[in-house]
Amino acid sequence: MHLDDILPGWLLGTLEPEERRAAERHLAVCGECRADAERLRPAVDALGVSVVPVAPPSGGLARLMGVMEGPERLARFAEPVATLFDVTRERAVALLASLGGPEAWLPGPVSGVELAPVEPGPGRVGMMAAFVRLRPGARYPRHTHLGREWNLVLEGGLREQDGREVWPGEALDKAEGSSHDFTALMGPACIAATVLDGVVEFESEPSPAP
């Protein structure tokens, strides 16, 4: 059982104390609802600026989800994406907006993973830059970084093999020589901006993307 219609109320702070405590207990163990909360937070924050908090009407989750379905849902990450790719903020906004079209995505190196390549700025010349999208539950197999890698999660979430979870707005940086694997959490697809200085070496041959 998920939070559904009471999730907007939790984000707005309009729940009764017992309901709020129950929602927080549920969010502590439910990755899908945490992903929904992160996806809805920008819309709820925007509503809170101009609207006096009231109990959300029935179907509030569905309506708020509709607000956040468009490509503008990622625009809040324009500044960190611009820094990561070493491009202007205007270029970052355009790149984020382009992710809404299916033509932006190419098959990735493993099944369930897609890439949207990016031409980085002068500070990242010679590095591989891209947006990466993983379907919920997709696993990126264990690999070793022969060079540094910087990642910023924009939507959804992922879990590394040691149990660490990375959520929207959080960075995942890997040092040269480090090894790991990770799985996209259930909920919305995991989208991350990534820059790789070098290559990766898989421990076994990955399953190709369909």
C-alpha positions in Angstrom: 0.0 0.0 0.0 1.4 3.4 -1.0 0.8 6.9 0.2 -1.1 8.0 -3.0 -3.3 11.0 -2.3 -1.8 11.9 1.1 1.7 12.4 -0.3 0.9 16.0 -1.4 -0.4 16.7 2.1 2.8 15.4 3.6 4.9 17.6 1.4 2.7 20.6 2.2 2.7 19.9 5.9 -1.1 19.7 6.1 -1.5 16.2 7.6 -2.6 15.5 11.1 0.2 14.5 13.4 -0.6 10.8 13.4 -1.0 10.8 9.7 2.3 12.6 9.3 4.1 10.1 11.5 2.6 7.1 9.6 3.6 8.7 6.3 7.2 9.2 7.5 7.4 5.6 8.7 6.2 4.4 5.3 8.7 6.7 3.4 11.5 5.2 5.5 11.0 1.8 3.9 9.3 2.5 0.5 11.6 3.6 -2.2 8.8 4.1 -4.7 7.0 6.6 -2.5 10.3 8.4 -1.8 10.9 8.7 -5.5 7.3 10.1 -6.0 8.0 12.6 -3.2 11.2 13.8 -4.8 9.4 14.1 -8.2 6.5 16.1 -6.7 8.6 18.3 -4.4 9.3 21.2 -6.9 5.6 21.5 -7.8 4.6 21.5 -4.1 7.3 24.0 -3.2 6.0 26.3 -6.0 2.4 26.0 -4.8 3.5 26.8 -1.3 4.8 30.2 -2.3 1.4 31.6 -3.2 -1.2 29.2 -1.7 -2.4 29.0 1.9 -2.0 25.3 2.8 -5.3 23.4 2.8 -6.1 19.8 2.8 -5.4 18.4 -0.7 -8.5 17.4 -2.7 -9.0 13.8 -3.8 -6.8 13.0 -6.8 -4.2 15.5 -5.8 -1.3 13.2 -6.4 -2.5 12.5 -10.0 -2.8 16.2 -10.7 0.5 17.1 -9.3 2.1 14.2 -11.2 0.7 15.8 -14.4 2.3 19.1 -13.6 5.7 17.3 -13.4 5.4 15.1 -16.5 6.8 17.7 -18.9 10.5 18.3 -19.6 10.5 21.4 -17.5 10.4 19.2 -14.4 14.2 18.9 -14.7 14.9 22.6 -15.2 15.7 23.1 -11.5 19.0 21.2 -12.1 20.2 23.7 -14.8 22.9 25.3 -12.6 24.6 22.0 -11.4 24.2 20.5 -14.9 25.9 23.5 -16.4 28.8 23.2 -13.9 29.1 19.4 -14.5 29.2 19.7 -18.3 31.1 23.1 -18.3 28.4 24.7 -20.4 26.3 27.9 -20.0 23.1 27.8 -18.0 21.1 28.5 -21.2 22.7 25.5 -22.8 22.0 23.3 -19.8 18.3 24.4 -19.9 18.1 23.4 -23.5 19.8 20.1 -22.9 17.4 19.2 -20.1 14.4 20.2 -22.2 15.5 18.0 -25.0 15.3 14.9 -22.8 11.5 14.8 -23.2 11.8 13.6 -26.8 12.4 10.0 -27.6 14.8 11.0 -30.4 17.3 12.2 -27.7 18.0 8.7 -26.4 20.2 6.0 -27.9 20.7 2.4 -26.7 23.2 2.2 -23.9 25.9 -0.4 -23.2 23.6 -2.7 -21.3 20.0 -3.8 -21.3 17.6 -1.3 -19.8 20.0 1.6 -20.1 19.8 4.5 -22.6 22.2 7.4 -23.3 21.8 11.0 -24.6 25.3 12.1 -25.5 26.3 15.7 -24.7 29.1 17.9 -26.2 30.8 19.3 -23.1 32.5 22.7 -22.7 36.2 23.4 -22.9 36.9 22.3 -19.3 35.7 18.8 -20.2 37.4 18.4 -23.6 38.3 14.7 -24.2 35.8 13.4 -21.7 32.6 11.4 -22.3 29.6 13.5 -21.2 26.0 12.2 -21.4 22.6 11.9 -19.7 22.0 8.3 -18.7 18.5 6.8 -18.2 17.9 3.4 -16.5 14.6 1.7 -16.5 13.2 0.8 -13.0 15.0 -2.3 -11.8 17.7 -2.2 -14.5 21.1 -3.2 -13.2 24.4 -1.8 -14.4 26.9 -4.6 -13.9 30.1 -4.4 -11.9 32.8 -2.4 -13.5 36.1 -0.7 -12.7 36.8 3.0 -13.5 40.0 3.6 -15.4 39.7 7.3 -14.7 37.4 9.5 -12.7 33.6 9.8 -13.1 31.2 12.4 -11.9 27.4 11.8 -11.7 24.4 13.8 -10.7 21.0 12.1 -10.2 18.2 14.2 -11.7 15.2 11.8 -11.4 14.4 8.5 -9.8 17.1 6.9 -7.8 19.7 4.1 -7.7 21.2 1.7 -5.2 24.8 0.7 -5.1 25.9 -2.9 -4.2 26.7 -1.7 -0.6 23.2 -0.5 -0.1 23.9 3.2 -0.5 21.0 5.0 -2.3 21.4 8.1 -4.4 18.4 10.4 -5.0 17.6 13.5 -7.1 20.1 16.3 -6.5 22.7 14.0 -5.0 26.1 13.3 -6.5 27.9 10.0 -7.1 31.6 10.5 -7.8 33.9 7.6 -8.4 37.7 7.7 -8.1 40.1 6.1 -10.6 40.5 2.4 -9.8 37.1 2.1 -7.9 34.7 -0.7 -8.7 30.9 -0.9 -8.2 27.6 -1.9 -9.6 24.2 -0.4 -9.1 20.5 -0.9 -9.7 17.8 1.6 -10.6 15.1 1.9 -7.9 11.5 1.3 -8.6 9.4 4.3 -9.5 10.3 6.8 -12.3 13.2 5.9 -14.5 16.5 7.0 -13.1 18.0 9.9 -15.1 21.6 11.1 -14.3 24.0 13.5 -15.8 27.5 11.9 -16.1 31.0 12.8 -17.1 33.7 10.2 -17.5 37.4 11.0 -17.8 38.7 7.7 -19.1 36.9 4.4 -19.7 35.3 1.6 -17.6 36.2 -2.1 -17.6 33.4 -4.6 -17.0 34.2 -7.7 -14.9 32.1 -9.8 -17.4 30.6 -9.1 -20.8 27.4 -7.1 -20.2 24.1 -8.0 -21.8 23.7 -5.7 -24.8 20.8 -3.3 -25.0 17.9 -4.5 -27.2 
